[in-house]
Amino acid sequence: MPRMLKSILMIGTVGYFGYRYRYRLMNVLLGTGWIRRMAVGSVMNIPGIRNKMMQSMFGGGPSEW
């Protein structure tokens, strides 16, 4: 029982600090080139996100010219 309580407290503590410093962690992780490339590549493999991104960059609707 004490081992399980210790595990729950450790997971809770890590979760709390991870949430509290989430933006700092993201800046550190995405500041590394290969991790940033891997993250962008994985996000771009999701069809809905990729389509939205392409529409916002290259325009998906009627032209305003």
mmJSON file of the N, C-alpha and C atoms, coordinates in Angstrom:
{"data_MODEL":{"atom_site":{
"group_PDB":["ATOM","ATOM","ATOM","ATOM","ATOM","ATOM","ATOM","ATOM","ATOM","ATOM","ATOM","ATOM","ATOM","ATOM","ATOM","ATOM","ATOM","ATOM","ATOM","ATOM","ATOM","ATOM","ATOM","ATOM","ATOM","ATOM","ATOM","ATOM","ATOM","ATOM","ATOM","ATOM","ATOM","ATOM","ATOM","ATOM","ATOM","ATOM","ATOM","ATOM","ATOM","ATOM","ATOM","ATOM","ATOM","ATOM","ATOM","ATOM","ATOM","ATOM","ATOM","ATOM","ATOM","ATOM","ATOM","ATOM","ATOM","ATOM","ATOM","ATOM","ATOM","ATOM","ATOM","ATOM","ATOM","ATOM","ATOM","ATOM","ATOM","ATOM","ATOM","ATOM","ATOM","ATOM","ATOM","ATOM","ATOM","ATOM","ATOM","ATOM","ATOM","ATOM","ATOM","ATOM","ATOM","ATOM","ATOM","ATOM","ATOM","ATOM","ATOM","ATOM","ATOM","ATOM","ATOM","ATOM","ATOM","ATOM","ATOM","ATOM","ATOM","ATOM","ATOM","ATOM","ATOM","ATOM","ATOM","ATOM","ATOM","ATOM","ATOM","ATOM","ATOM","ATOM","ATOM","ATOM","ATOM","ATOM","ATOM","ATOM","ATOM","ATOM","ATOM","ATOM","ATOM","ATOM","ATOM","ATOM","ATOM","ATOM","ATOM","ATOM","ATOM","ATOM","ATOM","ATOM","ATOM","ATOM","ATOM","ATOM","ATOM","ATOM","ATOM","ATOM","ATOM","ATOM","ATOM","ATOM","ATOM","ATOM","ATOM","ATOM","ATOM","ATOM","ATOM","ATOM","ATOM","ATOM","ATOM","ATOM","ATOM","ATOM","ATOM","ATOM","ATOM","ATOM","ATOM","ATOM","ATOM","ATOM","ATOM","ATOM","ATOM","ATOM","ATOM","ATOM","ATOM","ATOM","ATOM","ATOM","ATOM","ATOM","ATOM","ATOM","ATOM","ATOM","ATOM","ATOM","ATOM","ATOM","ATOM","ATOM","ATOM","ATOM","ATOM"],
"id":[1,2,3,4,5,6,7,8,9,10,11,12,13,14,15,16,17,18,19,20,21,22,23,24,25,26,27,28,29,30,31,32,33,34,35,36,37,38,39,40,41,42,43,44,45,46,47,48,49,50,51,52,53,54,55,56,57,58,59,60,61,62,63,64,65,66,67,68,69,70,71,72,73,74,75,76,77,78,79,80,81,82,83,84,85,86,87,88,89,90,91,92,93,94,95,96,97,98,99,100,101,102,103,104,105,106,107,108,109,110,111,112,113,114,115,116,117,118,119,120,121,122,123,124,125,126,127,128,129,130,131,132,133,134,135,136,137,138,139,140,141,142,143,144,145,146,147,148,149,150,151,152,153,154,155,156,157,158,159,160,161,162,163,164,165,166,167,168,169,170,171,172,173,174,175,176,177,178,179,180,181,182,183,184,185,186,187,188,189,190,191,192,193,194,195],
"type_symbol":["N","C","C","N","C","C","N","C","C","N","C","C","N","C","C","N","C","C","N","C","C","N","C","C","N","C","C","N","C","C","N","C","C","N","C","C","N","C","C","N","C","C","N","C","C","N","C","C","N","C","C","N","C","C","N","C","C","N","C","C","N","C","C","N","C","C","N","C","C","N","C","C","N","C","C","N","C","C","N","C","C","N","C","C","N","C","C","N","C","C","N","C","C","N","C","C","N","C","C","N","C","C","N","C","C","N","C","C","N","C","C","N","C","C","N","C","C","N","C","C","N","C","C","N","C","C","N","C","C","N","C","C","N","C","C","N","C","C","N","C","C","N","C","C","N","C","C","N","C","C","N","C","C","N","C","C","N","C","C","N","C","C","N","C","C","N","C","C","N","C","C","N","C","C","N","C","C","N","C","C","N","C","C","N","C","C","N","C","C","N","C","C","N","C","C"],
"label_atom_id":["N","CA","C","N","CA","C","N","CA","C","N","CA","C","N","CA","C","N","CA","C","N","CA","C","N","CA","C","N","CA","C","N","CA","C","N","CA","C","N","CA","C","N","CA","C","N","CA","C","N","CA","C","N","CA","C","N","CA","C","N","CA","C","N","CA","C","N","CA","C","N","CA","C","N","CA","C","N","CA","C","N","CA","C","N","CA","C","N","CA","C","N","CA","C","N","CA","C","N","CA","C","N","CA","C","N","CA","C","N","CA","C","N","CA","C","N","CA","C","N","CA","C","N","CA","C","N","CA","C","N","CA","C","N","CA","C","N","CA","C","N","CA","C","N","CA","C","N","CA","C","N","CA","C","N","CA","C","N","CA","C","N","CA","C","N","CA","C","N","CA","C","N","CA","C","N","CA","C","N","CA","C","N","CA","C","N","CA","C","N","CA","C","N","CA","C","N","CA","C","N","CA","C","N","CA","C","N","CA","C","N","CA","C","N","CA","C","N","CA","C","N","CA","C","N","CA","C"],
"label_alt_id":[null,null,null,null,null,null,null,null,null,null,null,null,null,null,null,null,null,null,null,null,null,null,null,null,null,null,null,null,null,null,null,null,null,null,null,null,null,null,null,null,null,null,null,null,null,null,null,null,null,null,null,null,null,null,null,null,null,null,null,null,null,null,null,null,null,null,null,null,null,null,null,null,null,null,null,null,null,null,null,null,null,null,null,null,null,null,null,null,null,null,null,null,null,null,null,null,null,null,null,null,null,null,null,null,null,null,null,null,null,null,null,null,null,null,null,null,null,null,null,null,null,null,null,null,null,null,null,null,null,null,null,null,null,null,null,null,null,null,null,null,null,null,null,null,null,null,null,null,null,null,null,null,null,null,null,null,null,null,null,null,null,null,null,null,null,null,null,null,null,null,null,null,null,null,null,null,null,null,null,null,null,null,null,null,null,null,null,null,null,null,null,null,null,null,null],
"label_comp_id":["MET","MET","MET","PRO","PRO","PRO","ARG","ARG","ARG","MET","MET","MET","LEU","LEU","LEU","LYS","LYS","LYS","SER","SER","SER","ILE","ILE","ILE","LEU","LEU","LEU","MET","MET","MET","ILE","ILE","ILE","GLY","GLY","GLY","THR","THR","THR","VAL","VAL","VAL","GLY","GLY","GLY","TYR","TYR","TYR","PHE","PHE","PHE","GLY","GLY","GLY","TYR","TYR","TYR","ARG","ARG","ARG","TYR","TYR","TYR","ARG","ARG","ARG","TYR","TYR","TYR","ARG","ARG","ARG","LEU","LEU","LEU","MET","MET","MET","ASN","ASN","ASN","VAL","VAL","VAL","LEU","LEU","LEU","LEU","LEU","LEU","GLY","GLY","GLY","THR","THR","THR","GLY","GLY","GLY","TRP","TRP","TRP","ILE","ILE","ILE","ARG","ARG","ARG","ARG","ARG","ARG","MET","MET","MET","ALA","ALA","ALA","VAL","VAL","VAL","GLY","GLY","GLY","SER","SER","SER","VAL","VAL","VAL","MET","MET","MET","ASN","ASN","ASN","ILE","ILE","ILE","PRO","PRO","PRO","GLY","GLY","GLY","ILE","ILE","ILE","ARG","ARG","ARG","ASN","ASN","ASN","LYS","LYS","LYS","MET","MET","MET","MET","MET","MET","GLN","GLN","GLN","SER","SER","SER","MET","MET","MET","PHE","PHE","PHE","GLY","GLY","GLY","GLY","GLY","GLY","GLY","GLY","GLY","PRO","PRO","PRO","SER","SER","SER","GLU","GLU","GLU","TRP","TRP","TRP"],
"label_asym_id":["A","A","A","A","A","A","A","A","A","A","A","A","A","A","A","A","A","A","A","A","A","A","A","A","A","A","A","A","A","A","A","A","A","A","A","A","A","A","A","A","A","A","A","A","A","A","A","A","A","A","A","A","A","A","A","A","A","A","A","A","A","A","A","A","A","A","A","A","A","A","A","A","A","A","A","A","A","A","A","A","A","A","A","A","A","A","A","A","A","A","A","A","A","A","A","A","A","A","A","A","A","A","A","A","A","A","A","A","A","A","A","A","A","A","A","A","A","A","A","A","A","A","A","A","A","A","A","A","A","A","A","A","A","A","A","A","A","A","A","A","A","A","A","A","A","A","A","A","A","A","A","A","A","A","A","A","A","A","A","A","A","A","A","A","A","A","A","A","A","A","A","A","A","A","A","A","A","A","A","A","A","A","A","A","A","A","A","A","A","A","A","A","A","A","A"],
"label_entity_id":["1","1","1","1","1","1","1","1","1","1","1","1","1","1","1","1","1","1","1","1","1","1","1","1","1","1","1","1","1","1","1","1","1","1","1","1","1","1","1","1","1","1","1","1","1","1","1","1","1","1","1","1","1","1","1","1","1","1","1","1","1","1","1","1","1","1","1","1","1","1","1","1","1","1","1","1","1","1","1","1","1","1","1","1","1","1","1","1","1","1","1","1","1","1","1","1","1","1","1","1","1","1","1","1","1","1","1","1","1","1","1","1","1","1","1","1","1","1","1","1","1","1","1","1","1","1","1","1","1","1","1","1","1","1","1","1","1","1","1","1","1","1","1","1","1","1","1","1","1","1","1","1","1","1","1","1","1","1","1","1","1","1","1","1","1","1","1","1","1","1","1","1","1","1","1","1","1","1","1","1","1","1","1","1","1","1","1","1","1","1","1","1","1","1","1"],
"label_seq_id":[1,1,1,2,2,2,3,3,3,4,4,4,5,5,5,6,6,6,7,7,7,8,8,8,9,9,9,10,10,10,11,11,11,12,12,12,13,13,13,14,14,14,15,15,15,16,16,16,17,17,17,18,18,18,19,19,19,20,20,20,21,21,21,22,22,22,23,23,23,24,24,24,25,25,25,26,26,26,27,27,27,28,28,28,29,29,29,30,30,30,31,31,31,32,32,32,33,33,33,34,34,34,35,35,35,36,36,36,37,37,37,38,38,38,39,39,39,40,40,40,41,41,41,42,42,42,43,43,43,44,44,44,45,45,45,46,46,46,47,47,47,48,48,48,49,49,49,50,50,50,51,51,51,52,52,52,53,53,53,54,54,54,55,55,55,56,56,56,57,57,57,58,58,58,59,59,59,60,60,60,61,61,61,62,62,62,63,63,63,64,64,64,65,65,65],
"pdbx_PDB_ins_code":[null,null,null,null,null,null,null,null,null,null,null,null,null,null,null,null,null,null,null,null,null,null,null,null,null,null,null,null,null,null,null,null,null,null,null,null,null,null,null,null,null,null,null,null,null,null,null,null,null,null,null,null,null,null,null,null,null,null,null,null,null,null,null,null,null,null,null,null,null,null,null,null,null,null,null,null,null,null,null,null,null,null,null,null,null,null,null,null,null,null,null,null,null,null,null,null,null,null,null,null,null,null,null,null,null,null,null,null,null,null,null,null,null,null,null,null,null,null,null,null,null,null,null,null,null,null,null,null,null,null,null,null,null,null,null,null,null,null,null,null,null,null,null,null,null,null,null,null,null,null,null,null,null,null,null,null,null,null,null,null,null,null,null,null,null,null,null,null,null,null,null,null,null,null,null,null,null,null,null,null,null,null,null,null,null,null,null,null,null,null,null,null,null,null,null],
"Cartn_x":[0.804,0.0,0.852,1.901,2.73,3.415,3.777,4.428,3.456,2.205,1.195,0.916,0.829,0.606,1.768,2.98,4.176,4.154,3.743,3.662,2.617,1.461,0.402,0.861,1.528,2.028,3.085,3.962,5.001,4.39,3.432,2.769,2.019,1.344,0.634,1.568,2.704,3.682,4.261,4.628,5.168,4.107,2.868,1.783,1.551,1.596,1.389,2.474,3.737,4.82,4.886,4.527,4.471,3.423,2.286,1.227,1.6,2.213,2.555,3.602,4.58,5.661,5.537,4.317,4.12,4.692,4.584,5.094,6.619,7.204,8.662,9.184,8.486,8.883,8.755,7.656,7.465,8.57,8.951,10.022,11.342,11.62,12.874,12.851,11.722,11.653,11.658,10.872,10.795,11.99,12.829,14.059,15.113,14.928,15.845,15.372,16.262,15.888,15.241,15.844,15.313,14.002,13.808,12.532,11.444,11.783,10.818,10.408,11.381,11.072,10.171,10.45,9.65,8.227,8.086,6.761,5.946,6.56,5.839,5.46,6.351,6.047,4.888,4.84,3.735,2.416,2.428,1.197,0.702,1.617,1.208,0.709,0.906,0.353,-1.112,-1.656,-3.076,-3.844,-4.719,-5.349,-6.121,-6.893,-7.687,-6.822,-5.757,-4.855,-4.107,-3.654,-2.933,-3.807,-5.08,-5.973,-6.219,-6.459,-6.664,-5.43,-4.259,-3.02,-2.82,-3.058,-2.881,-3.889,-5.12,-6.127,-5.752,-5.235,-4.898,-3.657,-2.727,-1.516,-1.731,-2.424,-2.536,-3.931,-4.847,-6.225,-6.97,-8.109,-8.885,-10.19,-10.552,-11.841,-11.688,-12.727,-12.661,-11.613,-11.039,-10.005,-10.616,-9.893,-10.391,-9.831,-9.229,-8.641,-9.687],
"Cartn_y":[-1.201,0.0,1.273,1.353,2.563,2.768,1.671,1.792,2.385,1.95,2.465,3.947,4.319,5.711,6.585,6.066,6.796,6.997,5.981,6.092,7.121,7.098,8.051,9.478,9.67,11.007,11.485,10.59,10.963,11.341,10.539,10.834,12.156,12.384,13.645,14.839,14.693,15.783,16.099,15.065,15.272,15.915,15.448,16.031,17.497,17.821,19.2,20.112,19.726,20.581,20.599,19.492,19.482,20.445,20.501,21.42,22.863,23.063,24.413,25.048,24.256,24.761,24.254,24.054,23.453,24.295,25.599,26.433,26.465,26.478,26.436,25.109,24.009,22.694,22.633,23.199,23.197,23.991,25.143,25.944,25.19,24.478,23.716,22.582,21.848,20.713,21.16,22.183,22.614,23.462,23.825,24.537,23.608,22.319,21.331,20.986,21.133,21.003,19.679,18.572,17.276,16.95,17.398,17.158,18.007,19.263,20.129,19.535,19.024,18.404,17.192,16.387,15.196,15.584,16.611,17.058,17.61,18.441,19.015,17.917,16.976,15.859,15.017,14.768,13.964,14.716,16.01,16.789,16.886,17.021,17.141,15.815,14.708,13.429,13.277,14.19,14.146,14.894,14.208,14.819,16.107,16.175,17.374,18.592,18.421,19.53,19.937,18.954,19.26,20.051,19.641,20.35,21.782,21.972,23.327,24.194,23.629,24.379,24.77,23.84,24.134,25.177,25.101,26.093,27.474,27.557,28.87,29.451,28.607,29.115,29.43,28.547,28.699,29.091,29.22,29.611,28.436,28.132,26.994,27.427,28.662,29.14,29.916,30.67,31.462,32.572,32.884,33.894,35.296,36.22,37.571,38.517,38.003,38.854,39.351],
"Cartn_z":[0.0,0.0,0.0,0.837,0.813,-0.547,-1.215,-2.522,-3.544,-3.486,-4.415,-4.13,-2.867,-2.488,-2.942,-2.799,-3.228,-4.753,-5.498,-6.957,-7.365,-6.714,-7.032,-6.743,-5.614,-5.282,-6.271,-6.685,-7.649,-8.995,-9.47,-10.744,-10.651,-9.525,-9.323,-9.304,-8.645,-8.569,-9.944,-10.684,-12.036,-12.928,-12.825,-13.608,-13.263,-11.989,-11.548,-12.102,-11.931,-12.414,-13.934,-14.58,-16.034,-16.557,-15.883,-16.286,-15.963,-14.824,-14.4,-15.31,-15.74,-16.58,-18.018,-18.497,-19.813,-20.94,-20.881,-21.969,-21.96,-20.808,-20.722,-21.263,-20.927,-21.445,-22.965,-23.488,-24.942,-25.639,-25.068,-25.666,-25.665,-24.59,-24.524,-25.545,-25.603,-26.52,-27.978,-28.31,-29.702,-30.114,-29.163,-29.491,-30.077,-29.902,-30.463,-31.874,-32.839,-34.246,-34.633,-34.244,-34.702,-34.016,-32.762,-32.082,-32.738,-33.102,-33.773,-35.12,-35.887,-37.175,-37.009,-35.981,-35.721,-35.31,-34.474,-34.022,-35.179,-36.011,-37.154,-38.137,-38.368,-39.266,-38.763,-37.454,-36.914,-36.985,-36.704,-36.767,-38.205,-39.143,-40.545,-41.112,-40.424,-40.867,-40.49,-39.69,-39.322,-40.407,-41.148,-42.325,-42.035,-40.977,-40.69,-40.454,-39.694,-39.401,-40.668,-41.445,-42.668,-43.638,-43.791,-44.713,-44.251,-42.961,-42.429,-42.657,-42.429,-42.592,-44.049,-44.957,-46.378,-46.853,-46.354,-46.737,-46.227,-45.017,-44.468,-45.165,-45.6,-46.237,-47.703,-48.431,-49.857,-50.321,-49.397,-49.748,-50.331,-49.747,-50.227,-50.845,-50.663,-51.158,-52.441,-52.796,-54.03,-53.906,-55.014,-55.033,-54.911,-54.277,-54.093,-55.134,-56.182,-57.21,-58.11],
"occupancy":[1.0,1.0,1.0,1.0,1.0,1.0,1.0,1.0,1.0,1.0,1.0,1.0,1.0,1.0,1.0,1.0,1.0,1.0,1.0,1.0,1.0,1.0,1.0,1.0,1.0,1.0,1.0,1.0,1.0,1.0,1.0,1.0,1.0,1.0,1.0,1.0,1.0,1.0,1.0,1.0,1.0,1.0,1.0,1.0,1.0,1.0,1.0,1.0,1.0,1.0,1.0,1.0,1.0,1.0,1.0,1.0,1.0,1.0,1.0,1.0,1.0,1.0,1.0,1.0,1.0,1.0,1.0,1.0,1.0,1.0,1.0,1.0,1.0,1.0,1.0,1.0,1.0,1.0,1.0,1.0,1.0,1.0,1.0,1.0,1.0,1.0,1.0,1.0,1.0,1.0,1.0,1.0,1.0,1.0,1.0,1.0,1.0,1.0,1.0,1.0,1.0,1.0,1.0,1.0,1.0,1.0,1.0,1.0,1.0,1.0,1.0,1.0,1.0,1.0,1.0,1.0,1.0,1.0,1.0,1.0,1.0,1.0,1.0,1.0,1.0,1.0,1.0,1.0,1.0,1.0,1.0,1.0,1.0,1.0,1.0,1.0,1.0,1.0,1.0,1.0,1.0,1.0,1.0,1.0,1.0,1.0,1.0,1.0,1.0,1.0,1.0,1.0,1.0,1.0,1.0,1.0,1.0,1.0,1.0,1.0,1.0,1.0,1.0,1.0,1.0,1.0,1.0,1.0,1.0,1.0,1.0,1.0,1.0,1.0,1.0,1.0,1.0,1.0,1.0,1.0,1.0,1.0,1.0,1.0,1.0,1.0,1.0,1.0,1.0,1.0,1.0,1.0,1.0,1.0,1.0],
"B_iso_or_equiv":[0.0,0.0,0.0,0.0,0.0,0.0,0.0,0.0,0.0,0.0,0.0,0.0,0.0,0.0,0.0,0.0,0.0,0.0,0.0,0.0,0.0,0.0,0.0,0.0,0.0,0.0,0.0,0.0,0.0,0.0,0.0,0.0,0.0,0.0,0.0,0.0,0.0,0.0,0.0,0.0,0.0,0.0,0.0,0.0,0.0,0.0,0.0,0.0,0.0,0.0,0.0,0.0,0.0,0.0,0.0,0.0,0.0,0.0,0.0,0.0,0.0,0.0,0.0,0.0,0.0,0.0,0.0,0.0,0.0,0.0,0.0,0.0,0.0,0.0,0.0,0.0,0.0,0.0,0.0,0.0,0.0,0.0,0.0,0.0,0.0,0.0,0.0,0.0,0.0,0.0,0.0,0.0,0.0,0.0,0.0,0.0,0.0,0.0,0.0,0.0,0.0,0.0,0.0,0.0,0.0,0.0,0.0,0.0,0.0,0.0,0.0,0.0,0.0,0.0,0.0,0.0,0.0,0.0,0.0,0.0,0.0,0.0,0.0,0.0,0.0,0.0,0.0,0.0,0.0,0.0,0.0,0.0,0.0,0.0,0.0,0.0,0.0,0.0,0.0,0.0,0.0,0.0,0.0,0.0,0.0,0.0,0.0,0.0,0.0,0.0,0.0,0.0,0.0,0.0,0.0,0.0,0.0,0.0,0.0,0.0,0.0,0.0,0.0,0.0,0.0,0.0,0.0,0.0,0.0,0.0,0.0,0.0,0.0,0.0,0.0,0.0,0.0,0.0,0.0,0.0,0.0,0.0,0.0,0.0,0.0,0.0,0.0,0.0,0.0,0.0,0.0,0.0,0.0,0.0,0.0],
"pdbx_formal_charge":[null,null,null,null,null,null,null,null,null,null,null,null,null,null,null,null,null,null,null,null,null,null,null,null,null,null,null,null,null,null,null,null,null,null,null,null,null,null,null,null,null,null,null,null,null,null,null,null,null,null,null,null,null,null,null,null,null,null,null,null,null,null,null,null,null,null,null,null,null,null,null,null,null,null,null,null,null,null,null,null,null,null,null,null,null,null,null,null,null,null,null,null,null,null,null,null,null,null,null,null,null,null,null,null,null,null,null,null,null,null,null,null,null,null,null,null,null,null,null,null,null,null,null,null,null,null,null,null,null,null,null,null,null,null,null,null,null,null,null,null,null,null,null,null,null,null,null,null,null,null,null,null,null,null,null,null,null,null,null,null,null,null,null,null,null,null,null,null,null,null,null,null,null,null,null,null,null,null,null,null,null,null,null,null,null,null,null,null,null,null,null,null,null,null,null],
"auth_seq_id":[1,1,1,2,2,2,3,3,3,4,4,4,5,5,5,6,6,6,7,7,7,8,8,8,9,9,9,10,10,10,11,11,11,12,12,12,13,13,13,14,14,14,15,15,15,16,16,16,17,17,17,18,18,18,19,19,19,20,20,20,21,21,21,22,22,22,23,23,23,24,24,24,25,25,25,26,26,26,27,27,27,28,28,28,29,29,29,30,30,30,31,31,31,32,32,32,33,33,33,34,34,34,35,35,35,36,36,36,37,37,37,38,38,38,39,39,39,40,40,40,41,41,41,42,42,42,43,43,43,44,44,44,45,45,45,46,46,46,47,47,47,48,48,48,49,49,49,50,50,50,51,51,51,52,52,52,53,53,53,54,54,54,55,55,55,56,56,56,57,57,57,58,58,58,59,59,59,60,60,60,61,61,61,62,62,62,63,63,63,64,64,64,65,65,65],
"auth_comp_id":["MET","MET","MET","PRO","PRO","PRO","ARG","ARG","ARG","MET","MET","MET","LEU","LEU","LEU","LYS","LYS","LYS","SER","SER","SER","ILE","ILE","ILE","LEU","LEU","LEU","MET","MET","MET","ILE","ILE","ILE","GLY","GLY","GLY","THR","THR","THR","VAL","VAL","VAL","GLY","GLY","GLY","TYR","TYR","TYR","PHE","PHE","PHE","GLY","GLY","GLY","TYR","TYR","TYR","ARG","ARG","ARG","TYR","TYR","TYR","ARG","ARG","ARG","TYR","TYR","TYR","ARG","ARG","ARG","LEU","LEU","LEU","MET","MET","MET","ASN","ASN","ASN","VAL","VAL","VAL","LEU","LEU","LEU","LEU","LEU","LEU","GLY","GLY","GLY","THR","THR","THR","GLY","GLY","GLY","TRP","TRP","TRP","ILE","ILE","ILE","ARG","ARG","ARG","ARG","ARG","ARG","MET","MET","MET","ALA","ALA","ALA","VAL","VAL","VAL","GLY","GLY","GLY","SER","SER","SER","VAL","VAL","VAL","MET","MET","MET","ASN","ASN","ASN","ILE","ILE","ILE","PRO","PRO","PRO","GLY","GLY","GLY","ILE","ILE","ILE","ARG","ARG","ARG","ASN","ASN","ASN","LYS","LYS","LYS","MET","MET","MET","MET","MET","MET","GLN","GLN","GLN","SER","SER","SER","MET","MET","MET","PHE","PHE","PHE","GLY","GLY","GLY","GLY","GLY","GLY","GLY","GLY","GLY","PRO","PRO","PRO","SER","SER","SER","GLU","GLU","GLU","TRP","TRP","TRP"],
"auth_asym_id":["A","A","A","A","A","A","A","A","A","A","A","A","A","A","A","A","A","A","A","A","A","A","A","A","A","A","A","A","A","A","A","A","A","A","A","A","A","A","A","A","A","A","A","A","A","A","A","A","A","A","A","A","A","A","A","A","A","A","A","A","A","A","A","A","A","A","A","A","A","A","A","A","A","A","A","A","A","A","A","A","A","A","A","A","A","A","A","A","A","A","A","A","A","A","A","A","A","A","A","A","A","A","A","A","A","A","A","A","A","A","A","A","A","A","A","A","A","A","A","A","A","A","A","A","A","A","A","A","A","A","A","A","A","A","A","A","A","A","A","A","A","A","A","A","A","A","A","A","A","A","A","A","A","A","A","A","A","A","A","A","A","A","A","A","A","A","A","A","A","A","A","A","A","A","A","A","A","A","A","A","A","A","A","A","A","A","A","A","A","A","A","A","A","A","A"],
"auth_atom_id":["N","CA","C","N","CA","C","N","CA","C","N","CA","C","N","CA","C","N","CA","C","N","CA","C","N","CA","C","N","CA","C","N","CA","C","N","CA","C","N","CA","C","N","CA","C","N","CA","C","N","CA","C","N","CA","C","N","CA","C","N","CA","C","N","CA","C","N","CA","C","N","CA","C","N","CA","C","N","CA","C","N","CA","C","N","CA","C","N","CA","C","N","CA","C","N","CA","C","N","CA","C","N","CA","C","N","CA","C","N","CA","C","N","CA","C","N","CA","C","N","CA","C","N","CA","C","N","CA","C","N","CA","C","N","CA","C","N","CA","C","N","CA","C","N","CA","C","N","CA","C","N","CA","C","N","CA","C","N","CA","C","N","CA","C","N","CA","C","N","CA","C","N","CA","C","N","CA","C","N","CA","C","N","CA","C","N","CA","C","N","CA","C","N","CA","C","N","CA","C","N","CA","C","N","CA","C","N","CA","C","N","CA","C","N","CA","C","N","CA","C","N","CA","C","N","CA","C"],
"pdbx_PDB_model_num":[1,1,1,1,1,1,1,1,1,1,1,1,1,1,1,1,1,1,1,1,1,1,1,1,1,1,1,1,1,1,1,1,1,1,1,1,1,1,1,1,1,1,1,1,1,1,1,1,1,1,1,1,1,1,1,1,1,1,1,1,1,1,1,1,1,1,1,1,1,1,1,1,1,1,1,1,1,1,1,1,1,1,1,1,1,1,1,1,1,1,1,1,1,1,1,1,1,1,1,1,1,1,1,1,1,1,1,1,1,1,1,1,1,1,1,1,1,1,1,1,1,1,1,1,1,1,1,1,1,1,1,1,1,1,1,1,1,1,1,1,1,1,1,1,1,1,1,1,1,1,1,1,1,1,1,1,1,1,1,1,1,1,1,1,1,1,1,1,1,1,1,1,1,1,1,1,1,1,1,1,1,1,1,1,1,1,1,1,1,1,1,1,1,1,1]
}}}
